[in-house]
Amino acid sequence: MNLTFDHPSLKGSIQVPGDKSISHRSIMFGAIASGTTTVEGFLLGEDCLSTIDCFRNLGVEIRLDHEKVTITSKGIAHWKEPSRVLDTGNSGTTTRLMLGLLAGTNFHSVMAGDDSIAKRPMKRIVEPLRRMGADIRGREDGRFTPLAINGTQLKAINYSLPVASAQVKSAILLAALQATGTTAIEEPVATRDHTEIMLRQFGAEINRNGSTIEIAGGQELAARHVKVPGDISSAAFMIGAALVTRGSEITLENVGINPTRTGILDVISEMGADFEILETETEGERVADLVIRSSELTGIEIGGELIPRLIDEIPVIALIATQCQGTTVIKDAEELRVKETDRITAVVDELTKMGADIRATEDGMVIKGPTQLNGAAMTTYGDHRLGMMAAVASLAAEGPVTIDEPDCIAVSYPGFMDHLNSLVR
C-alpha cells in the first residue's frame, strides 16, 4: 500500500470499531451462560471471529448479523468435545482465556493458532491452571502451542500474579467458575478489569479487596444483552493522527474509557495535548466522545504502573513522541517483546527508517524530538498495531510511505484506512 499526504489536517467525526477485549469476552460469557445473549457493536476483526469459530466448534449456536451477535447456549456443561483442533488464529486473548475455560470441561480439546501464536508464551497461564488441577500438555512442557487439554475437576487456589497480566488473571477467573472453593488472585498492578465487569453483568458474585480478587466456584451465569463500546486502543491511533497533523480537530464517538485502559489519555494530557472527554451515561463500561485537537507537545517519562494501562498503544505513543519537544522515555515495557512481534525492536527499526531519533532499551525506548519524518518502505511484521502506526506516520512524513501486508490491520480495525481517509482535508 502506497500513502502520500501533502501536509494534511484532519476534520470530522468517526466511530471506531467495537472494543476487542470486550468483544472476545461477550462471546465467551454468552457461551458460558444459559439462555440467549445478544451483543451489539461487536468487533468484526479477525481475532474476534476466531473466538466465534472456536465456540461454534464446541457446539455453541452463534449467529452473526453485521455487528450484532446472538449466542444461544445451555451453559458450559453442555459444550461438546470438538472434532478438530480449535484454531485461535492470531489471537492471544482467545488462546489464553480459552485455556481457563477448557481446563474444567469434561472432554479433550487441542488449541493452536498461527505462526505468531506459536511463539507467544503460554506457561504463565498453564502453571496456575495446573495448580488448580488442570491437565494441559504442549510443546516444551506447555510453554507454547499447540496445547492439549484434558478437562478435569478443578480446585480453587490462592495465586499471586508474578507479572501484571489481564489475560492471566482472566484465564484463572474463568477456570475458577468451574472450581470447587473460592479462588483468590492478587495482582501486583491493577490491569484491565473487563472480565470482572462482565462477570457481574452476567450475574456472578466477585469481590475485590485492595489488590486481591475473590470468586467462588459453581456459580451459574444468565444470558443478557451486551453493548460493546468503541475500542480505545484503536482510537489511540486516530488520536495520534490528529496530534501529529497541524490544524486538526476530530471527534471519536462512543469510545470506552474504562480507567484500566485510559493510560493513553494520561500520557497525552501530560504531554500537553488539547482534548476533551465528553462522558455519556452507560451501564457497565464507561463510555465517552473524545474531541482531539492538534497540539504542541512536550516529551515525558512513561513507566511503572501506567504501562499495563497503555501497553497496546505504545507504538503510536512512540510515533507521537517523535513530534514532541524534548525527550520521551518509555520504560518497564518488556512485555512488548512477547506481543505479536518484538514490538520494541520493530517500532524502533521502523521509525528509524523514517528518520526518527529513537533507540531501544531493554524494557522500552528513548525518543528525541521533534524530528521531520521522511517517506520509507515500512514493514508490519504482520502486526496490526505496527500497520496502523505506519499509516499514521505517513501523515507527518515528507514523501511517500509504503506499507507491506496492510491487510493485517483488519485483525483489530477493519476499515481503518477508510476512516482515516474520511478525516483527511
Secondary structure as UniProt FT lines:
FT   STRAND          2..3
FT   STRAND          10..14
FT   HELIX           20..32
FT   STRAND          34..40
FT   HELIX           46..56
FT   TURN            57..59
FT   STRAND          61..65
FT   TURN            66..67
FT   STRAND          68..74
FT   HELIX           76..78
FT   STRAND          86..87
FT   TURN            89..90
FT   HELIX           92..102
FT   TURN            103..104
FT   STRAND          108..112
FT   TURN            115..116
FT   HELIX           117..119
FT   HELIX           123..131
FT   TURN            132..133
FT   STRAND          135..138
FT   HELIX           139..142
FT   STRAND          144..150
FT   STRAND          154..155
FT   STRAND          158..160
FT   HELIX           166..176
FT   TURN            177..178
FT   STRAND          179..180
FT   STRAND          182..186
FT   HELIX           194..201
FT   TURN            202..203
FT   STRAND          206..209
FT   TURN            210..211
FT   STRAND          212..216
FT   TURN            217..218
FT   STRAND          225..227
FT   HELIX           232..243
FT   TURN            246..247
FT   STRAND          249..256
FT   TURN            259..262
FT   HELIX           263..271
FT   STRAND          274..280
FT   STRAND          287..293
FT   STRAND          301..302
FT   HELIX           304..309
FT   HELIX           311..313
FT   HELIX           314..321
FT   TURN            322..323
FT   STRAND          325..330
FT   HELIX           334..338
FT   HELIX           343..353
FT   TURN            354..355
FT   STRAND          357..361
FT   TURN            362..363
FT   STRAND          364..369
FT   STRAND          373..374
FT   STRAND          377..378
FT   TURN            381..382
FT   HELIX           384..396
FT   STRAND          397..398
FT   STRAND          401..403
FT   HELIX           406..411
FT   TURN            414..415
FT   HELIX           416..423
//
